[in-house]
Amino acid sequence: MSKPLQPRDAVQRMTPYSPPTGGRADKLRLDFNENTVGCSPAVAEFLRTRVSEGLLSVYPEYSEAMRALTGHFGAREREMLLTNGTDEAIQVLINTFVDQTDEVLILQPSYAMYRFYAELAGAQIREIPYRAETLAFPLQELFEAITPQTRAILISNPNNPTGTAVKPEIVEQILARAPHAAVLIDEAYFEFFGWTALPLIGERPNLFVSRTFSKAYGMASMRLGCLFSDPENIAMMRKAQSPYSVNMLAALAAGAAVNDREYISNYVKEVLAARDLLYGGLEQLGIPFYHSEGNFVLVRFGARAAEVRAQLAEAGVLVRDRSHELAGCVRVTVGTREQTTRFLSELGRIWH
């Protein structure tokens, strides 16, 4: 009997990433930081009126989407790459600029796909933990970790799951400290935070900024992201990207999404009000938490974390246990005030 093929060493060493995506229908989904009410009605209407047999039979063409999105983001087409979610943005960046055994710096805890794609490339990964207790950004520790071999630094801003964020002067210091490295500022939660590194694109050739349509825009199932950088970087990354990796429907629908600015503005305002409501409810219950700049809050349930998550799930409320990274911590997505009230009601029943 023949033996199975041997995968690359890098793949054998990897730990599978298996998010709990099954059985979420008809639940209060506070576990994946998605928009909890859905995308703009303009997006659904756009798809209903534009989808046809003929459209689905041809390979994607992106010029219409590029015009809409570069206008929205204030970027030039030469500075933007459409990607299949932020995941592909990370993958293309790593594939373009990181060789096997190069160093990649990531913060810990942070988005799992940074490690995933760096490991897949065979890179040497150095993790810099957020500071204990406060979860403050470890700037000095990051500086000390940068070496001539560092080829990429991957930063979520605001960071998932801690909710902490860094301001412009910190980003500029990192860019200046590592001019030889690709510095990714992943702005998946920009809409809830309000500051962006995009204006620095023309000044710092080692800066990369990613955005997603999976969070505030409510289009997670369509898998669309954007990656911004210096035109020369974008040209090189286009060489490393499949020419049709982005679904045409996702690209076209994004134009409808960004044009409905009122919908996004209203949703963000609702989330920020609900986040304050969540803070107040947790304080009343005596449950510690970390203040957040995103649409989620990291809550410290201590030794009861797994129990609370399981009992909430039984009540139809899904949250994400992050105890494997931060002992006793559970991440709770912030949706509407009505949804937050339901969460607090179920939590109160369980906690006491």
N, C-alpha and C positions, 0 to 999 in steps of 0.2 A: 504494500500500500504506500502510495507516495506521500511525502510529508507536505504540510501546508507551507506556502511561501512565507518567508521571514520578512516582516516589515522593517523599516528603518529603525535604528536604535532610538531615535528621538520619539517615534510613535510608541514604541514599546514602553518607554519610560513615562509616558503621559498618563495622567489620571483622567478617565472619561468624565466629560461634563454632561450631566443629565438633569436639566432643570425639571421640576415637577409640573409639566404642562398639561397632563391629562386630567379629565374630570372637573374642569373649571366652569363648564356651562351652567348658567342659572345660579351662580354663586356671587357673593359680593367680593369682587376680585381686588383685594388690597395687597397683592403679593408680587406683582411684576412692574409696578410703577407706570402702568398704562394709563391713558385717558380713561376714566371710569364711566363716561357717559357716551362715548363714541365720537367719530369724526364729524366734521362739519356736514350738515345736510347738503351743502353745495357740492361736496365731493361725491356723495352717493348719487345725486342728481346728474352730475357730470358723467359718471360712469354709465348710468342708465341711458343717457341720450347719445353718448359717443361710441359705446361698444357695438360692434357689428361683426358679422362673419368675415367680411373683408379685412377689417382691422386686425383681427386675431390671426389671420393667415400669413402675415408678413413679419419679417424681423423688425425689431424696434428701431425707431428713428427719433432722435432726442432733441432736435433743434428747437421745437416749440417749448419743450420743458426747460431747456437751458435758458432761453430768453426770459421766461417767467421767473425762474429761480435766481438767475444772476441779478435781475432787476430787483427782486425782493431782498436779496442779501447784500446788494450794493457791491457786487464783485464782477470782475471781467470773466468771460468764458474761459480764457486762458488760465485763470486762477482756480477753477472749480472742476471737480470730478464727481459725476454721479456714481453712487455705489449701492450695492445691494445691502442696505442697512449699514449701520456703523461697523458691523462685524467685517464686512468686506473692505471698508476703509482701513481698518487696522491690518487686515491681511495684506492688502496691496502695499501699504507703507512698509511693512516688514519684508515682503518679498522684494521690494525695490531697493531698500537701503541696508538690510541686515544680512550679513553672511553667517554661515555656520561658525560658531565659536565667538562671534561678536558679542559684546555685552549689551543687554537691554535692562534698563532700570524701570521698575514699576513700584507703585506704592502698595502697601498692604494694611487693611483690606481694600480692594478696589474691584473694578469690573473684571470678571473671570476671563474674558476673551483676550485681554492683554497677555496674560500668561499662556493661554492656549496657543495663540499664533506664534508667540516667541519660542515656546517649546517645540512646536511643530517645525520651525525653521532650524532647530538645533542650536539656538543661541544660548549664551550663558546669562542666566537671569539673576539679577540682584534685587532683592526686595527690601524696601525701606519702610518700616512700620510707622503708621501714624502714632503720635505720642500717646502713651498710656493715660488712662483716666480722662483727659480732655479731648483726645482724638484730634489735636491740633496738627496742622501741616508741618512735617519734619524738614524744614528748609535746610538747616545746617547739616543734618544727617544726609540729605540728598546731595548737597555740595560735596561732602566728603566721599560719597560713593562714586562720583564722576571721575572717570579715568580716560586716558587717550583711546582706550578700546571701546568706550561707550558709543554705541551707534544709534540708540533710540532711547527716549525717555517718554513714557506713556502716562498721562495725567488726566484723570476725570475731574472736571471743574464745573459745577459742584461734584463732589465725589460720592459715588454709590459704593457702599451703603452708609457712610458716616454722615453725609449731608453737609460736610464742611467744604469751604471754597476758599480760593486765593484770589487776591485782587491784582490789578495790573502791574504794580511795581514788583510783585513776587514773580510773575510770569516773565517780565523783562529781565530780572536777575538770572533766572534759570536759562533763558535763551542766551544771555551774554556769557554765562559760565560754561556752556557746552556748545560752542559754535560749530563743532564738528559732528554733532548728533542731531538726528531728527527728533524734534520735540513736539509731541502731539498733545494738544489741549482739546479733550473730548467734551463738547458742550451739549451733551444730550439733554441736560436740564436747564439750558440757557433761559428759556421763557419764564421760569420761576425765579431766576437769579437776577437777570437783567444786565450783567456785564459780559462783554465778549472780547476775545482777543483778535477778532477779524481785522480791525483797523491796523494791526501790527504786521499784517501779511506783506505789505510793500516795503517794510523796514527790516524784517528779519528773515533771511532766506532759509533758516533752519526751522521755521515755525510751520506747523500743520494744525488746522482747526477742523474738527468734524461736527456735523449737526445731524440730527435724526428726525424722522417723521413718525417715530414709534411712540413718543411720549405725549407731549401737549397736543400734537395734531391728530392723535387717535388713529393712526394708520399702521399699527404694528404688524398686522397680517400682510401688508403690501410690501414690506421690506425695502425701504428707501432711505438713503442717507446722502450727505454731501461732504466732500473733503476739499478743503481750501489750502492753497500754498502758493509759493512762488511759481510763475509759469514754467520755469525749467524743471522744477520738481514734478509738476503736474504732467508735463510732456513725458517724463521718464516713467511715471506711474501708469500712464495710459498704455505704454508698451507692455507693462506687467499685468494688465487687466484684460479679462475676456471682453471682447467688443460688445457683447450683448448680455452682460450679466444683470442689467437692470430691466425689470419688467416694464414694458411700454405703458401699461395701464397705470402702474404706480407713478411713473414719471409724469404722465399727463395729468393724473389726479392731483399731484402735488401743486400744479399750477392753480387749480381750483382751491386747494387748501390755503395757500398763502394769500390768495386774493380775498378770502373771507377773514380779514383781520379782526373784525368785531367778534366773531365766534371765539377765536383764540383768546382775545383780550378778556372776554367775559368769563371763559373757562378758567383762565389763570387767576383772575380776581376771586372767583369762587373757591379755587384751591387754596389760595393764600388765606382767605377767611376761614376755611375749614381747618387749615393747619393751626391757626390760633385757637380755634375751638378744641382741637385735639390736645394742644398744650395744656389748656385749662382743665380739660377732663382728666388728663393724666395726673396733673398736680393735685386735683381733688381726691383721686384714688391713691395718692402717695406713691406713684410709680415713677422712678427716674427715667429720663430720656435725654437725648442730645438735640439741641436746636439745629434746624436744617435750612439749607438754602434751596432745597429741591422739593419735589412733590411727594416726599416720603419722610418718615421720622424713624430713627433708630431708638427702640425702647428697651430698657433694661429690666427684664423679668427675672433675672437671676436663675436660680435652680429650678424655677417653675416654667422656664421658657418652652420646653417641648410640650409640657402639659397644657399650657395656655394656647399654644398654636393648635394642638389637636382638638381641644374643646371648642375653640372658635370655628374650626373646620366642621365639626359636627353641627354647629349652629348655622352653617352656610356662609361663614366669613373666612376668607383665605388671607393669611399673612405669611411672611417669609422668615423662617428661622435662620439666623446667621450665627448661631452659637459655634459653628465649626471655625469661624474666623474671630469672633468676639464673644467670649463666654457669656451666656445668659442673655444675648441680645436678639431681638426680633425686629425686622423692618416692616413698617406699616405704610402702605401707599396712602396718600391723602387724596380723597376724591371730593365729593360735594359735602356741604354741611349736613344734609340729610343722611348721607352714607356714613359720615363721621359720627353722627348721633347714634345711629344703629350700632356701629362698632363699639362705641363707649358703653352703650347699654348692655351689649353682650359681654364685654370685658368686665364691667362692674358685677354682673351676675356670677362670673367665674372667679374673680379676684377675691371676693370676700366670702 
